[in-house]
Each structure stands twice: as C-alpha cells, then as structure tokens.
Amino acid sequence: MIRKILIPVLLAAATLAAPARAAEPVLRVVALDMEGGGGTLYVTPEGKSLLIDAGSGPPRDGGPFGRDGSRSGVDRIVSAARSLGLKKIDYLIVTHYHADHIGGVFDLMKAIPIGTFIDHGPNQDKPFPDEAPDSHSNQMVRDSAVNYAKYLAAIKGHPHIEARPGQVLHFGSLTATVVASAGKIIDRPLPGAGGKGQFCDTPPMVADGGYENGMSVASVLTYGKVRIAAFGDLVWNREHELACPIDKVGHVQILIVTHHGVALSSNPSSIAALRPDIAVMGNSAKKGAVPATVNTISHSPGLQAFWKVHASTVDPDLNGDPRYIANLDPSPDHGDTIRLNITKTGHVTVTNSRNGFSQSYDVK
C-alpha cells in the first residue's frame, strides 16, 4: 500500500531547501510525454546525458501543441534536453525496434547530435502466423524490420554498443548494469539480490505483444545508493526469469514502469522482487495503466508514491490523485513531464511540470 509521505510543497517552495541539501549534486531525470511511447532522459551532475528510447517521432497534424510549441515527441525530447543545458545527447539506448521506441530516432538525429548508440543487436521480430497478414500485429512486425534497416544506415559511422546481460555501462557518475538483452538474462544475481523469489507460481503468458518486446535492453541504473529499473518493454515471462526462483535484481528505489503499464508486463513476481519506493509510468490516455498493473504496483510493500505521465480515459477510476499526473485527459495534452532530482544519498524530489506540484522522499 502507498504510505503517507512527506508534506507536499509547490515547486517554488522546493527552491528554498536547506543549503546543505541544495548543495548536493543531483541526477536529473525527465519522464517525457511520448504519447505511450518510450522516452526518459537522464542528465548527471557533470553533464553526461543518457536517453532511453525516442518515442514514435512523427509530428502532430494540427494540435494540441506542447506548452513550448512542440509538435512531436522529438520536439519534446529536444526541449527537455535544452532545458537541462544539453547541446547533444551523449548516449541513446534503443531498447528494441518497435515503432513507439525507435520511430523518433531518425528525426532526433537531425535535431540534436547523438554520441553513442546502444541496442540489443539484430532485429528479432517474427510474424504472427495465426493472424491475417494485414493485422496490426503483423504490420508492427514489418515496421520493425524497416525501422531496423533504416536505423543501421542512420548510425553508420557512429559509436555503437550491442548490450549484453551483465555488461556495465558508464555514463559519468551514472552506471547501467544490463540485466536482459536480446532475449537473454544475467546468469547470476546482482549484489544485494539473491533471495528466494515470491509469486513464482504466477502462470506464464502466451501473448507478448510482439517478439521484439522480449528482446528489450533492460537495465538497472545506479547513482550513489539509488537504483532505477528501466526495462523497456520487457515481457511478463522474461521478468519472471529475472525474479524466480532466485531474485537476480533486488530492490530498486525507482521503477520506470515497464511496457507503459500494459498487462503484458509487471509480473507480480517482478514487482515483488523490485519493491520500488517510487514508480513513474509513461502511459498515455488510452495505452497502459491497466487495472492489473496499477493494482500490483500500488499494493507493493514500501511504495511511497505512484506518478503517471497521463490520466487514463479507459480506466479513470484508477487515476488517483491528479496532482501526481502530468497530463489530464481529455483536456488538451500539452506534453507535460514528470521530473526527478536525485541525490546519491537517496533524497528524491519529484515534480509535475503541469502544476508545479513537488514531493520529496528519502528512499531506502
């Protein structure tokens, strides 16, 4: 259950923090409104930047526009980067090749320089033999193949890393330990993990929303004592492998909710292993935030807060306190974000850009 937490303060009041606290260098994180696509930006105190996924990318036809005039997810990424003083993105992790994660890469490369590209290697999507050739799922598979070929051409000549389970990547003071990639997982528990898994009798799931989802580059990001789970669209069965019979990941302080909060992920065994203090979900008005996911995460022991990029119009009864939601639908979507400032000692301040509502936590 979500516990009562520190007293809410407005963003303006957050600037009045005690000098000792204010002097601590912070990792800045922006959960972007990518309309149900992937997109989270991390910037270290020394200015190193990491973007995980780039959304779908195509510009909007008409409005509504972002508060800063942005017309697409790419505009929103660039706007967030500029607001944090960035002139380039040092590293981009493309978790997998579905259009809602890779589609924005090509326009983004035209808008802002990108240093190193990180992915899971060759596209592995497969057709759905039980569906019509022109079904949405099979069109998604064809798009993955097209996107991957286009991606290889676009990044030619750029530094490129194929992530492998167990690999540790360094982005200044932020590190990422790859726990799954290309359908494989780490072969031994991370430090602090290794306990017996819970809810290991959770039945496997036949559906996965497309084979590429299970290929996602899944990482545990570490900044000081704070660990952040960023698993892309890693699917239910792969999550189970990480959590059972032995928990290979362990407790994280922050969970970027996997797969936008759809029912194909957030296996109860995985949430029990991660035991997040703070959850941030990159859903959209009609995608993600399904009852099973919201309820599983909301009832996780030790959870202090659940922040959402969008209100759901499908299950509005599950939205909760609107102060913790960046974009309230069906009112105009202005591309508002959830922003986190994180110290190495575990002090986390989360701010909703829509209303300036801010909340601080000391995570364990």
C-alpha positions as CSV (number, residue, x, y, z in Angstrom):
1,M,0.0,0.0,0.0
2,I,1.1,3.6,-0.6
3,R,2.2,5.0,2.7
4,K,1.7,8.6,3.8
5,I,4.8,10.6,2.9
6,L,6.4,14.0,3.3
7,I,4.2,17.1,3.1
8,P,3.7,18.3,-0.5
9,V,5.3,21.6,-1.5
10,L,5.0,23.7,-4.5
11,L,7.9,23.9,-7.0
12,A,8.6,27.4,-5.9
13,A,9.0,26.3,-2.4
14,A,11.3,23.5,-3.4
15,T,13.9,26.1,-4.2
16,L,14.0,27.1,-0.6
17,A,15.6,23.8,0.5
18,A,18.3,23.9,3.2
19,P,21.7,24.9,1.9
20,A,23.3,21.6,2.8
21,R,20.6,19.7,0.8
22,A,20.7,22.2,-2.1
23,A,24.5,21.8,-2.4
24,E,24.3,18.1,-3.1
25,P,24.8,17.3,-6.8
26,V,21.8,15.7,-8.4
27,L,21.0,13.3,-11.2
28,R,18.1,14.8,-13.2
29,V,15.6,12.6,-14.8
30,V,12.7,13.6,-17.1
31,A,9.9,11.1,-17.9
32,L,8.7,12.5,-21.2
33,D,5.2,12.5,-22.6
34,M,5.7,10.3,-25.7
35,E,2.0,9.5,-26.1
36,G,2.5,6.0,-24.9
37,G,5.9,5.5,-26.4
38,G,9.3,5.2,-24.7
39,G,11.4,8.2,-23.7
40,T,13.2,9.0,-20.5
41,L,16.2,11.4,-20.3
42,Y,18.9,11.3,-17.6
43,V,21.5,14.0,-17.0
44,T,24.3,13.6,-14.5
45,P,25.8,16.4,-12.4
46,E,28.8,16.6,-14.7
47,G,26.5,17.0,-17.7
48,K,26.6,13.5,-19.2
49,S,23.3,12.6,-20.8
50,L,21.5,9.3,-21.5
51,L,18.2,9.0,-23.4
52,I,16.4,5.7,-23.2
53,D,14.2,5.4,-26.3
54,A,12.9,8.1,-28.6
55,G,9.2,7.5,-29.0
56,S,7.3,7.3,-32.3
57,G,8.5,10.6,-33.8
58,P,6.0,11.7,-36.5
59,P,4.9,15.3,-36.0
60,R,1.4,16.1,-35.0
61,D,-1.1,17.3,-37.6
62,G,-2.5,20.3,-36.0
63,G,-2.6,20.4,-32.2
64,P,-2.7,20.4,-29.4
65,F,0.9,21.6,-29.1
66,G,3.2,21.5,-26.1
67,R,3.4,24.4,-23.8
68,D,6.8,25.2,-25.5
69,G,5.3,24.8,-29.0
70,S,6.5,21.2,-29.6
71,R,4.6,19.3,-32.2
72,S,6.1,15.8,-31.7
73,G,7.8,13.5,-29.3
74,V,11.1,14.5,-30.9
75,D,10.4,18.2,-30.2
76,R,9.7,17.2,-26.6
77,I,13.0,15.4,-26.2
78,V,14.9,18.3,-27.7
79,S,13.0,20.8,-25.5
80,A,13.8,18.8,-22.4
81,A,17.4,18.5,-23.4
82,R,17.8,22.2,-23.9
83,S,16.0,22.9,-20.6
84,L,18.8,20.9,-18.9
85,G,21.5,22.8,-20.7
86,L,22.4,20.0,-23.2
87,K,23.8,20.6,-26.7
88,K,24.0,16.9,-27.5
89,I,22.8,13.6,-26.2
90,D,25.8,11.5,-25.3
91,Y,24.2,8.1,-25.2
92,L,21.0,6.7,-26.6
93,I,19.7,3.3,-25.7
94,V,17.2,1.9,-28.2
95,T,15.6,-0.9,-26.1
96,H,14.0,-2.6,-29.1
97,Y,12.8,-1.8,-32.6
98,H,9.1,-1.3,-32.2
99,A,8.0,2.0,-33.7
100,D,7.0,3.5,-30.4
101,H,10.6,3.3,-29.2
102,I,12.7,3.7,-32.3
103,G,10.5,5.8,-34.5
104,G,11.7,9.1,-33.3
105,V,15.4,8.3,-33.6
106,F,15.7,9.5,-37.2
107,D,14.2,12.9,-36.7
108,L,16.0,13.3,-33.4
109,M,19.4,12.7,-35.1
110,K,18.6,15.7,-37.3
111,A,17.6,17.9,-34.4
112,I,20.4,17.3,-31.9
113,P,23.8,15.5,-32.1
114,I,23.8,12.0,-30.6
115,G,27.1,10.3,-29.5
116,T,26.9,6.6,-28.9
117,F,24.0,4.2,-29.8
118,I,23.2,1.2,-27.7
119,D,20.9,-1.6,-28.6
120,H,20.3,-5.4,-28.3
121,G,21.7,-6.3,-31.8
122,P,19.8,-7.6,-34.8
123,N,16.0,-7.2,-35.0
124,Q,14.3,-10.5,-34.0
125,D,10.6,-9.7,-34.6
126,K,8.6,-12.6,-36.0
127,P,5.2,-12.7,-37.9
128,F,2.1,-13.8,-36.1
129,P,1.1,-16.9,-38.1
130,D,-2.4,-17.0,-36.6
131,E,-3.3,-13.5,-37.7
132,A,-4.1,-12.0,-41.0
133,P,-1.1,-10.6,-42.9
134,D,-2.5,-7.1,-42.7
135,S,-3.3,-7.3,-39.0
136,H,-2.0,-4.6,-36.7
137,S,0.5,-7.0,-35.1
138,N,1.9,-8.2,-38.4
139,Q,2.2,-4.6,-39.6
140,M,4.1,-3.9,-36.5
141,V,6.5,-6.7,-37.3
142,R,7.0,-5.4,-40.8
143,D,7.7,-1.9,-39.4
144,S,10.3,-3.4,-37.0
145,A,12.2,-4.8,-40.0
146,V,12.0,-1.5,-41.9
147,N,13.0,0.5,-38.8
148,Y,15.9,-1.7,-38.0
149,A,17.3,-1.4,-41.6
150,K,16.8,2.3,-41.5
151,Y,18.5,2.5,-38.1
152,L,21.6,0.6,-39.2
153,A,22.0,3.0,-42.1
154,A,21.5,6.0,-39.9
155,I,24.0,5.1,-37.2
156,K,26.7,4.0,-39.6
157,G,30.0,5.6,-38.5
158,H,28.7,6.4,-35.0
159,P,30.0,4.6,-31.9
160,H,27.8,1.6,-31.3
161,I,27.4,-0.9,-28.5
162,E,25.4,-4.1,-28.6
163,A,24.4,-4.6,-24.9
164,R,24.8,-8.0,-23.3
165,P,23.5,-9.2,-20.0
166,G,25.9,-8.5,-17.2
167,Q,27.6,-5.6,-19.1
168,V,28.2,-2.4,-17.1
169,L,28.0,0.8,-19.0
170,H,29.3,4.1,-17.6
171,F,27.7,7.5,-18.2
172,G,29.8,9.7,-15.9
173,S,28.6,9.2,-12.4
174,L,25.6,7.1,-13.6
175,T,26.1,3.4,-14.4
176,A,23.8,0.9,-16.1
177,T,24.0,-2.8,-15.5
178,V,22.3,-4.7,-18.3
179,V,20.1,-7.4,-16.8
180,A,18.5,-8.6,-20.0
181,S,19.1,-8.1,-23.7
182,A,18.4,-10.0,-26.9
183,G,16.2,-12.4,-25.0
184,K,18.9,-13.4,-22.5
185,I,19.2,-12.5,-18.8
186,I,22.0,-12.2,-16.3
187,D,23.3,-15.6,-15.1
188,R,23.9,-14.6,-11.5
189,P,22.2,-12.2,-9.0
190,L,23.4,-8.6,-8.8
191,P,25.0,-7.5,-5.5
192,G,22.3,-7.3,-2.8
193,A,19.9,-9.7,-4.6
194,G,19.9,-13.5,-4.5
195,G,16.9,-14.1,-2.2
196,K,14.1,-16.5,-2.9
197,G,11.6,-15.2,-5.4
198,Q,8.0,-14.5,-4.5
199,F,4.8,-15.3,-6.5
200,C,6.9,-17.7,-8.6
201,D,3.8,-19.7,-9.3
202,T,2.5,-16.9,-11.5
203,P,1.5,-18.7,-14.7
204,P,3.4,-17.9,-17.9
205,M,1.7,-15.6,-20.5
206,V,1.4,-16.7,-24.1
207,A,0.9,-13.2,-25.6
208,D,3.9,-10.9,-25.6
209,G,2.8,-8.1,-28.0
210,G,5.5,-8.9,-30.5
211,Y,8.7,-10.9,-30.1
212,E,10.9,-7.8,-30.1
213,N,9.4,-6.7,-26.7
214,G,11.1,-9.7,-25.0
215,M,14.4,-8.6,-26.6
216,S,14.4,-5.3,-24.8
217,V,17.6,-3.9,-23.3
218,A,16.7,-3.9,-19.6
219,S,19.0,-2.0,-17.2
220,V,19.4,-1.2,-13.6
221,L,20.8,2.3,-13.4
222,T,22.8,3.3,-10.3
223,Y,23.5,6.7,-8.9
224,G,25.0,6.6,-5.5
225,K,22.6,4.5,-3.3
226,V,19.8,4.9,-5.7
227,R,18.9,2.1,-8.2
228,I,16.5,2.7,-11.1
229,A,14.8,-0.2,-13.0
230,A,14.4,0.8,-16.7
231,F,13.3,-2.4,-18.5
232,G,11.9,-1.0,-21.8
233,D,9.1,-3.4,-22.9
234,L,10.5,-6.5,-21.2
235,V,7.7,-9.0,-21.1
236,W,5.9,-11.0,-18.4
237,N,7.8,-14.3,-18.9
238,R,11.3,-12.6,-19.1
239,E,10.5,-10.7,-15.9
240,H,9.6,-14.0,-14.2
241,E,13.0,-15.4,-15.2
242,L,14.8,-12.5,-13.5
243,A,12.7,-12.9,-10.3
244,C,12.3,-16.6,-10.0
245,P,13.2,-19.0,-8.4
246,I,16.0,-16.6,-7.3
247,D,15.7,-12.9,-7.3
248,K,18.5,-11.7,-9.6
249,V,17.9,-8.0,-9.5
250,G,16.8,-7.0,-6.0
251,H,15.3,-3.8,-4.5
252,V,15.2,-0.7,-6.6
253,Q,14.3,2.8,-5.3
254,I,12.7,3.9,-8.5
255,L,10.8,1.9,-11.1
256,I,10.2,3.3,-14.6
257,V,7.1,1.1,-15.1
258,T,7.8,-1.5,-17.7
259,H,5.9,-1.5,-21.1
260,H,3.9,1.7,-20.4
261,G,1.9,-0.2,-17.8
262,V,0.2,-2.7,-20.2
263,A,-0.9,-6.1,-19.0
264,L,1.9,-7.9,-20.9
265,S,4.4,-6.9,-18.2
266,S,4.6,-6.1,-14.5
267,N,4.6,-9.7,-13.5
268,P,3.8,-9.8,-9.7
269,S,7.0,-11.8,-9.1
270,S,9.0,-9.0,-10.7
271,I,7.3,-6.2,-8.7
272,A,7.8,-8.2,-5.5
273,A,11.5,-8.5,-6.2
274,L,12.0,-4.9,-7.2
275,R,9.9,-3.5,-4.3
276,P,10.1,0.1,-5.6
277,D,9.9,3.2,-3.4
278,I,8.7,5.4,-6.3
279,A,7.0,4.3,-9.5
280,V,6.8,6.5,-12.6
281,M,4.6,5.3,-15.5
282,G,4.9,6.5,-19.1
283,N,1.4,5.6,-20.2
284,S,-1.0,7.6,-22.5
285,A,-4.7,8.3,-22.2
286,K,-5.6,5.0,-23.9
287,K,-2.5,2.9,-23.5
288,G,-1.2,1.3,-20.4
289,A,-2.2,2.0,-16.8
290,V,-4.4,-1.2,-16.9
291,P,-6.0,-2.4,-13.7
292,A,-3.8,-5.4,-13.2
293,T,-0.6,-3.3,-13.4
294,V,-1.8,-0.4,-11.4
295,N,-3.1,-2.6,-8.6
296,T,0.0,-4.8,-8.5
297,I,2.3,-1.8,-8.2
298,S,0.1,0.2,-5.9
299,H,0.0,-2.6,-3.4
300,S,3.7,-3.2,-3.4
301,P,5.0,-3.0,0.2
302,G,7.1,0.1,0.8
303,L,5.8,2.1,-2.2
304,Q,5.7,5.8,-1.3
305,A,4.3,7.2,-4.5
306,F,3.0,6.4,-7.9
307,W,3.4,9.1,-10.6
308,K,1.9,8.9,-14.0
309,V,2.6,10.8,-17.3
310,H,-1.1,10.6,-18.3
311,A,-4.5,10.2,-16.8
312,S,-6.3,7.1,-18.3
313,T,-9.5,7.6,-20.1
314,V,-10.1,3.9,-20.3
315,D,-9.9,3.2,-16.5
316,P,-10.4,6.7,-15.0
317,D,-11.2,5.2,-11.5
318,L,-7.6,4.1,-11.2
319,N,-6.1,7.5,-11.9
320,G,-5.8,8.6,-8.3
321,D,-4.7,12.0,-7.1
322,P,-4.5,14.3,-10.2
323,R,-1.6,16.2,-8.6
324,Y,0.6,13.1,-9.4
325,I,-0.5,13.0,-13.1
326,A,1.3,15.2,-15.7
327,N,-1.3,15.3,-18.4
328,L,-5.0,15.3,-17.5
329,D,-7.2,13.9,-20.3
330,P,-9.4,14.6,-22.1
331,S,-8.3,18.2,-21.5
332,P,-5.6,19.4,-24.0
333,D,-2.4,17.4,-23.8
334,H,0.5,19.8,-23.5
335,G,3.3,17.3,-23.3
336,D,3.9,17.8,-19.6
337,T,6.5,15.8,-17.8
338,I,7.4,14.1,-14.5
339,R,10.9,15.3,-13.4
340,L,13.1,13.8,-10.7
341,N,16.1,15.3,-8.9
342,I,18.0,12.5,-7.2
343,T,21.0,12.8,-4.8
344,K,23.5,10.0,-4.2
345,T,22.3,9.7,-0.6
346,G,18.8,8.9,-1.7
347,H,16.9,12.2,-1.5
348,V,14.5,12.3,-4.4
349,T,12.3,15.3,-5.4
350,V,9.7,14.6,-8.0
351,T,7.9,17.5,-9.8
352,N,4.9,17.6,-12.1
353,S,5.6,20.2,-14.8
354,R,1.9,20.8,-15.4
355,N,1.1,22.2,-12.0
356,G,4.5,22.6,-10.2
357,F,3.4,20.1,-7.6
358,S,6.5,18.7,-6.0
359,Q,7.1,16.0,-3.4
360,S,10.3,14.9,-1.7
361,Y,11.3,11.4,-0.4
362,D,14.1,9.8,1.3
363,V,14.3,6.4,-0.2
364,K,15.8,3.3,1.4
